[in-house]
């Protein structure tokens, strides 16, 4: 069992930055591929970025060059640094822990980009 707790969301102006954190507990953190997903109102949840236990990353095209995912296995935490935020980045951002046989989600944190 893995528990995930996201933090760091909030209100930011277009062009601004936010940093999200997701703290994991309950299992071997480094064994999981960690990911950030987001869901805007009326939309399906979509992949933002993932990072494997070894540090390999993958990004959705719409965040490449603006967002950076990272992890600290010693702290069992994954981060999402979001720069140059756009209005369309407004969504609830969810943390996910995934292995070959397990899949866990956090409760989500709201990110609102507005002038």
Secondary structure, 3 states (H helix, E strand, C coil): CCEEEEECCEEECCCCCEEEEEEEECCCHHHCEEEEEEECCCCCCEEEEEECCCCCEEECHHHCCCEEEEEECCCCEEEEEECCCCHHHCEEEEEEEECCCCEEECCCEEEEECC
